[in-house]
Amino acid sequence: MVTEAGRAAFPLKLWQKRPGPLALLGSALVGVVLFWLAENFARGPSYFIQILLLGLTTGAVYGLIALGYTLVYGILELINFAHGDVFMLGAMISYWFIADVFHLSASPSVGSLLPAVVLTLLAVMACCALINITIERIAYRPLRHAPRLAPLITAIAASFILEDIALAQTGAGYEALPSNTLPGGKVFSIGGVDYTWDKLIVILITVPVLVGLVWRVQRTRRGTAMRATAQDREAAAMMGINVNRTIAFTFGIAGALAGAAGLLWMLYFTSIRYDSGFQLGLIAFTAAVVGGIGNLSGAVLGGLLIGLIEAFNTGLTWHSPGGNWTESIVFSILILILVFRPEGLLGERTPEGG
């Protein structure tokens, strides 16, 4: 017979608690999903890969928007509900540059497309950064030391103001580019599925932006100031860091990311309207929470996961719930993740206080 002392001296996992019913239920659900994906893959590998690539492309856009949420929350613990509407304005500005400034028509040549996309990207990132910095200066900074409910309500108010500005300028209809604004020719093939230029351009913009952001946060003095301010604002100020400037810089980066996502959305999905930012921003915020809000990698992971969930649920044919259930499935998964792992998939908790 093994005594309690023997158990303490015997460092094996045999003495750990058995998994509870919730953990077993979660494992069973994961198993069902994996079986469903495997069965769909077996029934049509080429079609499955096509849906997979579509989900990854959509998820990359969600990840860019989610990064803005996680940056602001990480430094202020503020849910910036206006961020989705900054993304919407970025898409509107992108439409104006592409359609009215560069006059790109359907199926433009690469020689005319690339300079227009690069210049539009720089312009829309600068515009959205300025919009976000202005929101922080006018709406959030005066409430820096107010109860947390005050800036939260202010963020919702800022969201409605941006929506009304877009509604006044564009009306209630969609701003739409031609469906073939991006070239659709084959770049390479995976499993018999062509990977086309319209998807590759999304990746070509997303990856450098993400790499630049990580480098800026991890390797520069400004990034060090951001991380120090996120950990302890008062201590950062005592060390000579200009906290207000650092927070404004963070909002500027978040706005620039929203602008880049807006351009990608217009190039790939081609249409936007004044209230699109609310729904898409809510999905992106969910992605940030799923991945672990305050964690840059987690925001990207969450965006990719939600993009894949949408694509698989809408596109797969064998026992798929259908597109009408996509949002219910996304938010059900959010609830399950918060139940089993409240800090998100990558497990980074944002510091309290500050």
C-alpha angles and dihedrals in degrees: 000000000000115000127212088255089054090052091052091051094046105076098198127128089235089094096053121109117273116249113274124236092263092055090048091049091050091050091049091052091050089050092051092050092049090049090049092051093046092050092049090049091051092051094052119000096178094049091045091054090048091054090045092056091047090052093049091051093050090044091054090060091047089050092056091052092044091054089063091054094048094047093054094042091048093057102033105016085233125139100220100207089179090067094086090053091050085056089051091052088049089056091047092050090047090053090051093051095045098042104031106024103035096022094216111184130195116304097007121191119262089243092061097034102055099053090045093050094047094048092044090050092053093045096047093046090052093047095048092045089054091047092051093046089051091051091051093048097047104031109024110029096063088053095048093117098031123109111287093250092064098062090040092057089043090054090054090048091050089051092056092046092055091047091052091049090053091045091052092050102041107017126228097302130092124271102222136184122203110282091240098049087124119054113253101202122135119269098177139327132248117193091340093311119119116231104212134206095250090064094040093055089057090055093043090058098037100050098052090045091052093045091049091050094050090047091049093050098040105034110032136073091242090053090049088052090051092052092045091050091049091054099045124350096192094050090047090053090050089054090057100262115145097232096189092051092046093051091047089050090052091052089049092055091046090051092048090053090050089051092051090049090050091055092048091049092053093045095048106028094024100206139075137164136196096269098041092094094066096058096037091044090052091052091048092049088052088052090053091050093046092051094042118278112243090034117103095201090045092056091054092045092050091049092051092048094051091046089054092046091053093046096046094045094047100036109034114091106199110089094327115163090224135240094288089068097050098100092044090052093047094052093041088056088048090055092048093049092049090050096049100029112015093182092059132252097301093045103228115146120202114234118259123236125015 
